[in-house]
Each structure stands twice: as C-alpha cells, then as structure tokens.
C-alpha cells in the first residue's frame, strides 16, 4: 500500500508542476514561453562576439 501512495503522490506533483508551467500560456492573452535557445539571447550573442 505504501508504494501506491508514493506513485500517486508523484503523479500529483508532476501534474501540479505542468499546470504551474502553463499558467501564463493558459490564462494570459498572448502568453508564450520565453526563448530558450542561447543564440537568441542578446547577452549571450554579445559575449560571443567579443
């Protein structure tokens, strides 16, 4: 029975994490994830060109 509780808790925590990651996209008009590629970030480009 203890293993079932751990699996259930793990699934619930993952569901909450996914929901919290999507809050901006789901509830904000025009909401998007920030760019994650290093070559698209201005500070990284600036350091690379030096």
mmCIF file as Biopython writes it, N, C-alpha, C and O atoms, coordinates in Angstrom:
data_model
#
loop_
_atom_site.group_PDB
_atom_site.id
_atom_site.type_symbol
_atom_site.label_atom_id
_atom_site.label_alt_id
_atom_site.label_comp_id
_atom_site.label_asym_id
_atom_site.label_entity_id
_atom_site.label_seq_id
_atom_site.pdbx_PDB_ins_code
_atom_site.Cartn_x
_atom_site.Cartn_y
_atom_site.Cartn_z
_atom_site.occupancy
_atom_site.B_iso_or_equiv
_atom_site.auth_seq_id
_atom_site.auth_asym_id
_atom_site.pdbx_PDB_model_num
ATOM 1   N N  . UNK A ? 1  ? 0.811  -1.201 0.000   1.0 0.0 1  A 1 
ATOM 2   C CA . UNK A ? 1  ? 0.000  0.000  0.000   1.0 0.0 1  A 1 
ATOM 3   C C  . UNK A ? 1  ? 0.851  1.260  0.000   1.0 0.0 1  A 1 
ATOM 4   O O  . UNK A ? 1  ? 0.439  2.282  -0.549  1.0 0.0 1  A 1 
ATOM 5   N N  . UNK A ? 2  ? 2.020  1.204  0.601   1.0 0.0 2  A 1 
ATOM 6   C CA . UNK A ? 2  ? 2.905  2.352  0.682   1.0 0.0 2  A 1 
ATOM 7   C C  . UNK A ? 2  ? 3.411  2.761  -0.707  1.0 0.0 2  A 1 
ATOM 8   O O  . UNK A ? 2  ? 3.537  3.952  -0.992  1.0 0.0 2  A 1 
ATOM 9   N N  . UNK A ? 3  ? 3.699  1.789  -1.563  1.0 0.0 3  A 1 
ATOM 10  C CA . UNK A ? 3  ? 4.178  2.082  -2.907  1.0 0.0 3  A 1 
ATOM 11  C C  . UNK A ? 3  ? 3.102  2.783  -3.734  1.0 0.0 3  A 1 
ATOM 12  O O  . UNK A ? 3  ? 3.416  3.656  -4.543  1.0 0.0 3  A 1 
ATOM 13  N N  . UNK A ? 4  ? 1.858  2.417  -3.541  1.0 0.0 4  A 1 
ATOM 14  C CA . UNK A ? 4  ? 0.754  3.052  -4.260  1.0 0.0 4  A 1 
ATOM 15  C C  . UNK A ? 4  ? 0.647  4.527  -3.867  1.0 0.0 4  A 1 
ATOM 16  O O  . UNK A ? 4  ? 0.401  5.378  -4.721  1.0 0.0 4  A 1 
ATOM 17  N N  . UNK A ? 5  ? 0.827  4.829  -2.598  1.0 0.0 5  A 1 
ATOM 18  C CA . UNK A ? 5  ? 0.785  6.214  -2.133  1.0 0.0 5  A 1 
ATOM 19  C C  . UNK A ? 5  ? 1.911  7.031  -2.763  1.0 0.0 5  A 1 
ATOM 20  O O  . UNK A ? 5  ? 1.695  8.177  -3.159  1.0 0.0 5  A 1 
ATOM 21  N N  . UNK A ? 6  ? 3.095  6.461  -2.858  1.0 0.0 6  A 1 
ATOM 22  C CA . UNK A ? 6  ? 4.243  7.162  -3.448  1.0 0.0 6  A 1 
ATOM 23  C C  . UNK A ? 6  ? 4.002  7.432  -4.927  1.0 0.0 6  A 1 
ATOM 24  O O  . UNK A ? 6  ? 4.289  8.529  -5.406  1.0 0.0 6  A 1 
ATOM 25  N N  . UNK A ? 7  ? 3.489  6.467  -5.647  1.0 0.0 7  A 1 
ATOM 26  C CA . UNK A ? 7  ? 3.200  6.650  -7.073  1.0 0.0 7  A 1 
ATOM 27  C C  . UNK A ? 7  ? 2.129  7.713  -7.255  1.0 0.0 7  A 1 
ATOM 28  O O  . UNK A ? 7  ? 2.264  8.575  -8.124  1.0 0.0 7  A 1 
ATOM 29  N N  . UNK A ? 8  ? 1.087  7.674  -6.469  1.0 0.0 8  A 1 
ATOM 30  C CA . UNK A ? 8  ? 0.021  8.666  -6.549  1.0 0.0 8  A 1 
ATOM 31  C C  . UNK A ? 8  ? 0.552  10.070 -6.246  1.0 0.0 8  A 1 
ATOM 32  O O  . UNK A ? 8  ? 0.220  11.022 -6.952  1.0 0.0 8  A 1 
ATOM 33  N N  . UNK A ? 9  ? 1.366  10.200 -5.211  1.0 0.0 9  A 1 
ATOM 34  C CA . UNK A ? 9  ? 1.949  11.483 -4.847  1.0 0.0 9  A 1 
ATOM 35  C C  . UNK A ? 9  ? 2.845  12.014 -5.965  1.0 0.0 9  A 1 
ATOM 36  O O  . UNK A ? 9  ? 2.821  13.208 -6.265  1.0 0.0 9  A 1 
ATOM 37  N N  . UNK A ? 10 ? 3.619  11.152 -6.569  1.0 0.0 10 A 1 
ATOM 38  C CA . UNK A ? 10 ? 4.497  11.541 -7.672  1.0 0.0 10 A 1 
ATOM 39  C C  . UNK A ? 10 ? 3.691  12.051 -8.863  1.0 0.0 10 A 1 
ATOM 40  O O  . UNK A ? 10 ? 4.034  13.077 -9.452  1.0 0.0 10 A 1 
ATOM 41  N N  . UNK A ? 11 ? 2.636  11.349 -9.216  1.0 0.0 11 A 1 
ATOM 42  C CA . UNK A ? 11 ? 1.782  11.766 -10.334 1.0 0.0 11 A 1 
ATOM 43  C C  . UNK A ? 11 ? 1.130  13.115 -10.028 1.0 0.0 11 A 1 
ATOM 44  O O  . UNK A ? 11 ? 1.042  13.975 -10.904 1.0 0.0 11 A 1 
ATOM 45  N N  . UNK A ? 12 ? 0.681  13.295 -8.813  1.0 0.0 12 A 1 
ATOM 46  C CA . UNK A ? 12 ? 0.049  14.558 -8.435  1.0 0.0 12 A 1 
ATOM 47  C C  . UNK A ? 12 ? 1.047  15.717 -8.487  1.0 0.0 12 A 1 
ATOM 48  O O  . UNK A ? 12 ? 0.704  16.801 -8.960  1.0 0.0 12 A 1 
ATOM 49  N N  . UNK A ? 13 ? 2.258  15.507 -8.014  1.0 0.0 13 A 1 
ATOM 50  C CA . UNK A ? 13 ? 3.275  16.560 -8.050  1.0 0.0 13 A 1 
ATOM 51  C C  . UNK A ? 13 ? 3.644  16.924 -9.483  1.0 0.0 13 A 1 
ATOM 52  O O  . UNK A ? 13 ? 3.833  18.101 -9.792  1.0 0.0 13 A 1 
ATOM 53  N N  . UNK A ? 14 ? 3.749  15.942 -10.351 1.0 0.0 14 A 1 
ATOM 54  C CA . UNK A ? 14 ? 4.035  16.209 -11.762 1.0 0.0 14 A 1 
ATOM 55  C C  . UNK A ? 14 ? 2.898  16.989 -12.414 1.0 0.0 14 A 1 
ATOM 56  O O  . UNK A ? 14 ? 3.144  17.902 -13.202 1.0 0.0 14 A 1 
ATOM 57  N N  . UNK A ? 15 ? 1.677  16.641 -12.095 1.0 0.0 15 A 1 
ATOM 58  C CA . UNK A ? 15 ? 0.527  17.350 -12.651 1.0 0.0 15 A 1 
ATOM 59  C C  . UNK A ? 15 ? 0.514  18.811 -12.201 1.0 0.0 15 A 1 
ATOM 60  O O  . UNK A ? 15 ? 0.233  19.703 -13.002 1.0 0.0 15 A 1 
ATOM 61  N N  . UNK A ? 16 ? 0.813  19.059 -10.942 1.0 0.0 16 A 1 
ATOM 62  C CA . UNK A ? 16 ? 0.861  20.428 -10.438 1.0 0.0 16 A 1 
ATOM 63  C C  . UNK A ? 16 ? 1.983  21.209 -11.120 1.0 0.0 16 A 1 
ATOM 64  O O  . UNK A ? 16 ? 1.797  22.374 -11.473 1.0 0.0 16 A 1 
ATOM 65  N N  . UNK A ? 17 ? 3.142  20.583 -11.309 1.0 0.0 17 A 1 
ATOM 66  C CA . UNK A ? 17 ? 4.266  21.255 -11.959 1.0 0.0 17 A 1 
ATOM 67  C C  . UNK A ? 17 ? 3.925  21.631 -13.395 1.0 0.0 17 A 1 
ATOM 68  O O  . UNK A ? 17 ? 4.237  22.740 -13.828 1.0 0.0 17 A 1 
ATOM 69  N N  . UNK A ? 18 ? 3.295  20.738 -14.136 1.0 0.0 18 A 1 
ATOM 70  C CA . UNK A ? 18 ? 2.909  21.023 -15.519 1.0 0.0 18 A 1 
ATOM 71  C C  . UNK A ? 18 ? 1.872  22.139 -15.552 1.0 0.0 18 A 1 
ATOM 72  O O  . UNK A ? 18 ? 1.946  23.027 -16.401 1.0 0.0 18 A 1 
ATOM 73  N N  . UNK A ? 19 ? 0.925  22.104 -14.654 1.0 0.0 19 A 1 
ATOM 74  C CA . UNK A ? 19 ? -0.099 23.142 -14.593 1.0 0.0 19 A 1 
ATOM 75  C C  . UNK A ? 19 ? 0.510  24.506 -14.291 1.0 0.0 19 A 1 
ATOM 76  O O  . UNK A ? 19 ? 0.146  25.502 -14.917 1.0 0.0 19 A 1 
ATOM 77  N N  . UNK A ? 20 ? 1.430  24.553 -13.339 1.0 0.0 20 A 1 
ATOM 78  C CA . UNK A ? 20 ? 2.054  25.827 -12.991 1.0 0.0 20 A 1 
ATOM 79  C C  . UNK A ? 20 ? 2.916  26.364 -14.131 1.0 0.0 20 A 1 
ATOM 80  O O  . UNK A ? 20 ? 2.986  27.578 -14.321 1.0 0.0 20 A 1 
ATOM 81  N N  . UNK A ? 21 ? 3.569  25.495 -14.890 1.0 0.0 21 A 1 
ATOM 82  C CA . UNK A ? 21 ? 4.365  25.936 -16.033 1.0 0.0 21 A 1 
ATOM 83  C C  . UNK A ? 21 ? 3.474  26.534 -17.111 1.0 0.0 21 A 1 
ATOM 84  O O  . UNK A ? 21 ? 3.895  27.440 -17.830 1.0 0.0 21 A 1 
ATOM 85  N N  . UNK A ? 22 ? 2.262  26.043 -17.231 1.0 0.0 22 A 1 
ATOM 86  C CA . UNK A ? 22 ? 1.376  26.506 -18.280 1.0 0.0 22 A 1 
ATOM 87  C C  . UNK A ? 22 ? 0.448  27.632 -17.885 1.0 0.0 22 A 1 
ATOM 88  O O  . UNK A ? 22 ? -0.375 28.045 -18.701 1.0 0.0 22 A 1 
ATOM 89  N N  . UNK A ? 23 ? 0.542  28.151 -16.662 1.0 0.0 23 A 1 
ATOM 90  C CA . UNK A ? 23 ? -0.383 29.180 -16.194 1.0 0.0 23 A 1 
ATOM 91  C C  . UNK A ? 23 ? -0.356 30.398 -17.111 1.0 0.0 23 A 1 
ATOM 92  O O  . UNK A ? 23 ? -1.414 30.894 -17.500 1.0 0.0 23 A 1 
ATOM 93  N N  . UNK A ? 24 ? 0.823  30.887 -17.461 1.0 0.0 24 A 1 
ATOM 94  C CA . UNK A ? 24 ? 0.915  32.089 -18.288 1.0 0.0 24 A 1 
ATOM 95  C C  . UNK A ? 24 ? 0.322  31.844 -19.670 1.0 0.0 24 A 1 
ATOM 96  O O  . UNK A ? 24 ? -0.372 32.706 -20.209 1.0 0.0 24 A 1 
ATOM 97  N N  . UNK A ? 25 ? 0.585  30.698 -20.234 1.0 0.0 25 A 1 
ATOM 98  C CA . UNK A ? 25 ? 0.073  30.403 -21.570 1.0 0.0 25 A 1 
ATOM 99  C C  . UNK A ? 25 ? -1.432 30.187 -21.536 1.0 0.0 25 A 1 
ATOM 100 O O  . UNK A ? 25 ? -2.135 30.601 -22.459 1.0 0.0 25 A 1 
ATOM 101 N N  . UNK A ? 26 ? -1.932 29.554 -20.502 1.0 0.0 26 A 1 
ATOM 102 C CA . UNK A ? 26 ? -3.354 29.264 -20.430 1.0 0.0 26 A 1 
ATOM 103 C C  . UNK A ? 26 ? -4.204 30.472 -20.068 1.0 0.0 26 A 1 
ATOM 104 O O  . UNK A ? 26 ? -5.315 30.608 -20.580 1.0 0.0 26 A 1 
ATOM 105 N N  . UNK A ? 27 ? -3.717 31.352 -19.204 1.0 0.0 27 A 1 
ATOM 106 C CA . UNK A ? 27 ? -4.558 32.395 -18.642 1.0 0.0 27 A 1 
ATOM 107 C C  . UNK A ? 27 ? -4.208 33.816 -19.074 1.0 0.0 27 A 1 
ATOM 108 O O  . UNK A ? 27 ? -4.956 34.744 -18.765 1.0 0.0 27 A 1 
ATOM 109 N N  . UNK A ? 28 ? -3.095 34.015 -19.780 1.0 0.0 28 A 1 
ATOM 110 C CA . UNK A ? 28 ? -2.718 35.348 -20.223 1.0 0.0 28 A 1 
ATOM 111 C C  . UNK A ? 28 ? -2.874 35.420 -21.734 1.0 0.0 28 A 1 
ATOM 112 O O  . UNK A ? 28 ? -2.343 34.581 -22.461 1.0 0.0 28 A 1 
ATOM 113 N N  . UNK A ? 29 ? -3.603 36.426 -22.201 1.0 0.0 29 A 1 
ATOM 114 C CA . UNK A ? 29 ? -3.808 36.572 -23.630 1.0 0.0 29 A 1 
ATOM 115 C C  . UNK A ? 29 ? -2.464 36.892 -24.299 1.0 0.0 29 A 1 
ATOM 116 O O  . UNK A ? 29 ? -1.799 37.861 -23.934 1.0 0.0 29 A 1 
ATOM 117 N N  . UNK A ? 30 ? -2.077 36.078 -25.268 1.0 0.0 30 A 1 
ATOM 118 C CA . UNK A ? 30 ? -0.799 36.261 -25.961 1.0 0.0 30 A 1 
ATOM 119 C C  . UNK A ? 30 ? 0.388  35.749 -25.174 1.0 0.0 30 A 1 
ATOM 120 O O  . UNK A ? 30 ? 1.530  36.058 -25.514 1.0 0.0 30 A 1 
ATOM 121 N N  . UNK A ? 31 ? 0.148  34.975 -24.133 1.0 0.0 31 A 1 
ATOM 122 C CA . UNK A ? 31 ? 1.238  34.458 -23.320 1.0 0.0 31 A 1 
ATOM 123 C C  . UNK A ? 31 ? 2.034  33.392 -24.060 1.0 0.0 31 A 1 
ATOM 124 O O  . UNK A ? 31 ? 1.460  32.542 -24.741 1.0 0.0 31 A 1 
ATOM 125 N N  . UNK A ? 32 ? 3.356  33.438 -23.926 1.0 0.0 32 A 1 
ATOM 126 C CA . UNK A ? 32 ? 4.233  32.455 -24.562 1.0 0.0 32 A 1 
ATOM 127 C C  . UNK A ? 32 ? 5.360  32.097 -23.607 1.0 0.0 32 A 1 
ATOM 128 O O  . UNK A ? 32 ? 5.611  32.800 -22.628 1.0 0.0 32 A 1 
ATOM 129 N N  . UNK A ? 33 ? 6.032  30.998 -23.905 1.0 0.0 33 A 1 
ATOM 130 C CA . UNK A ? 33 ? 7.242  30.662 -23.167 1.0 0.0 33 A 1 
ATOM 131 C C  . UNK A ? 33 ? 8.365  31.553 -23.666 1.0 0.0 33 A 1 
ATOM 132 O O  . UNK A ? 33 ? 8.376  31.936 -24.836 1.0 0.0 33 A 1 
ATOM 133 N N  . UNK A ? 34 ? 9.299  31.885 -22.807 1.0 0.0 34 A 1 
ATOM 134 C CA . UNK A ? 34 ? 10.456 32.671 -23.216 1.0 0.0 34 A 1 
ATOM 135 C C  . UNK A ? 34 ? 11.348 31.827 -24.120 1.0 0.0 34 A 1 
ATOM 136 O O  . UNK A ? 34 ? 11.314 30.597 -24.081 1.0 0.0 34 A 1 
ATOM 137 N N  . UNK A ? 35 ? 12.139 32.511 -24.930 1.0 0.0 35 A 1 
ATOM 138 C CA . UNK A ? 35 ? 13.066 31.832 -25.836 1.0 0.0 35 A 1 
ATOM 139 C C  . UNK A ? 35 ? 14.099 31.079 -25.002 1.0 0.0 35 A 1 
ATOM 140 O O  . UNK A ? 35 ? 14.653 31.627 -24.049 1.0 0.0 35 A 1 
ATOM 141 N N  . UNK A ? 36 ? 14.354 29.835 -25.358 1.0 0.0 36 A 1 
ATOM 142 C CA . UNK A ? 36 ? 15.293 29.032 -24.603 1.0 0.0 36 A 1 
ATOM 143 C C  . UNK A ? 36 ? 16.603 28.757 -25.306 1.0 0.0 36 A 1 
ATOM 144 O O  . UNK A ? 36 ? 17.490 28.121 -24.735 1.0 0.0 36 A 1 
ATOM 145 N N  . UNK A ? 37 ? 16.744 29.226 -26.544 1.0 0.0 37 A 1 
ATOM 146 C CA . UNK A ? 37 ? 17.968 28.970 -27.285 1.0 0.0 37 A 1 
ATOM 147 C C  . UNK A ? 37 ? 19.015 30.027 -26.965 1.0 0.0 37 A 1 
ATOM 148 O O  . UNK A ? 37 ? 18.715 31.221 -26.982 1.0 0.0 37 A 1 
ATOM 149 N N  . UNK A ? 38 ? 20.230 29.605 -26.676 1.0 0.0 38 A 1 
ATOM 150 C CA . UNK A ? 38 ? 21.289 30.532 -26.283 1.0 0.0 38 A 1 
ATOM 151 C C  . UNK A ? 38 ? 21.608 31.536 -27.387 1.0 0.0 38 A 1 
ATOM 152 O O  . UNK A ? 38 ? 21.914 32.691 -27.092 1.0 0.0 38 A 1 
ATOM 153 N N  . UNK A ? 39 ? 21.542 31.124 -28.643 1.0 0.0 39 A 1 
ATOM 154 C CA . UNK A ? 39 ? 21.892 32.047 -29.728 1.0 0.0 39 A 1 
ATOM 155 C C  . UNK A ? 39 ? 20.841 33.127 -29.935 1.0 0.0 39 A 1 
ATOM 156 O O  . UNK A ? 39 ? 21.097 34.084 -30.665 1.0 0.0 39 A 1 
ATOM 157 N N  . UNK A ? 40 ? 19.676 33.010 -29.325 1.0 0.0 40 A 1 
ATOM 158 C CA . UNK A ? 40 ? 18.630 34.014 -29.438 1.0 0.0 40 A 1 
ATOM 159 C C  . UNK A ? 40 ? 18.643 35.020 -28.292 1.0 0.0 40 A 1 
ATOM 160 O O  . UNK A ? 40 ? 17.873 35.980 -28.315 1.0 0.0 40 A 1 
ATOM 161 N N  . UNK A ? 41 ? 19.493 34.826 -27.298 1.0 0.0 41 A 1 
ATOM 162 C CA . UNK A ? 41 ? 19.552 35.711 -26.137 1.0 0.0 41 A 1 
ATOM 163 C C  . UNK A ? 41 ? 20.631 36.765 -26.377 1.0 0.0 41 A 1 
ATOM 164 O O  . UNK A ? 41 ? 21.780 36.435 -26.671 1.0 0.0 41 A 1 
ATOM 165 N N  . UNK A ? 42 ? 20.249 38.035 -26.248 1.0 0.0 42 A 1 
ATOM 166 C CA . UNK A ? 42 ? 21.148 39.138 -26.597 1.0 0.0 42 A 1 
ATOM 167 C C  . UNK A ? 42 ? 22.449 39.117 -25.792 1.0 0.0 42 A 1 
ATOM 168 O O  . UNK A ? 42 ? 23.516 39.354 -26.358 1.0 0.0 42 A 1 
ATOM 169 N N  . UNK A ? 43 ? 22.387 38.845 -24.512 1.0 0.0 43 A 1 
ATOM 170 C CA . UNK A ? 43 ? 23.592 38.837 -23.684 1.0 0.0 43 A 1 
ATOM 171 C C  . UNK A ? 43 ? 24.588 37.773 -24.110 1.0 0.0 43 A 1 
ATOM 172 O O  . UNK A ? 43 ? 25.798 37.993 -24.044 1.0 0.0 43 A 1 
ATOM 173 N N  . UNK A ? 44 ? 24.100 36.641 -24.538 1.0 0.0 44 A 1 
ATOM 174 C CA . UNK A ? 44 ? 24.987 35.565 -24.992 1.0 0.0 44 A 1 
ATOM 175 C C  . UNK A ? 44 ? 25.623 35.950 -26.326 1.0 0.0 44 A 1 
ATOM 176 O O  . UNK A ? 44 ? 26.810 35.711 -26.544 1.0 0.0 44 A 1 
ATOM 177 N N  . UNK A ? 45 ? 24.833 36.542 -27.212 1.0 0.0 45 A 1 
ATOM 178 C CA . UNK A ? 45 ? 25.374 36.982 -28.518 1.0 0.0 45 A 1 
ATOM 179 C C  . UNK A ? 45 ? 26.455 38.021 -28.309 1.0 0.0 45 A 1 
ATOM 180 O O  . UNK A ? 45 ? 27.481 37.990 -28.989 1.0 0.0 45 A 1 
ATOM 181 N N  . UNK A ? 46 ? 26.246 38.944 -27.378 1.0 0.0 46 A 1 
ATOM 182 C CA . UNK A ? 46 ? 27.210 39.999 -27.121 1.0 0.0 46 A 1 
ATOM 183 C C  . UNK A ? 46 ? 28.528 39.405 -26.631 1.0 0.0 46 A 1 
ATOM 184 O O  . UNK A ? 46 ? 29.594 39.805 -27.098 1.0 0.0 46 A 1 
ATOM 185 N N  . UNK A ? 47 ? 28.471 38.462 -25.702 1.0 0.0 47 A 1 
ATOM 186 C CA . UNK A ? 47 ? 29.677 37.830 -25.177 1.0 0.0 47 A 1 
ATOM 187 C C  . UNK A ? 47 ? 30.377 36.993 -26.230 1.0 0.0 47 A 1 
ATOM 188 O O  . UNK A ? 47 ? 31.604 36.896 -26.230 1.0 0.0 47 A 1 
ATOM 189 N N  . UNK A ? 48 ? 29.623 36.394 -27.115 1.0 0.0 48 A 1 
ATOM 190 C CA . UNK A ? 48 ? 30.202 35.540 -28.157 1.0 0.0 48 A 1 
ATOM 191 C C  . UNK A ? 48 ? 30.978 36.378 -29.174 1.0 0.0 48 A 1 
ATOM 192 O O  . UNK A ? 48 ? 32.002 35.927 -29.687 1.0 0.0 48 A 1 
ATOM 193 N N  . UNK A ? 49 ? 30.506 37.588 -29.473 1.0 0.0 49 A 1 
ATOM 194 C CA . UNK A ? 49 ? 31.140 38.441 -30.468 1.0 0.0 49 A 1 
ATOM 195 C C  . UNK A ? 49 ? 32.387 39.138 -29.939 1.0 0.0 49 A 1 
ATOM 196 O O  . UNK A ? 49 ? 33.145 39.702 -30.728 1.0 0.0 49 A 1 
ATOM 197 N N  . UNK A ? 50 ? 32.624 39.119 -28.635 1.0 0.0 50 A 1 
ATOM 198 C CA . UNK A ? 50 ? 33.808 39.771 -28.067 1.0 0.0 50 A 1 
ATOM 199 C C  . UNK A ? 50 ? 35.019 38.921 -28.207 1.0 0.0 50 A 1 
ATOM 200 O O  . UNK A ? 50 ? 36.104 39.318 -27.782 1.0 0.0 50 A 1 
#
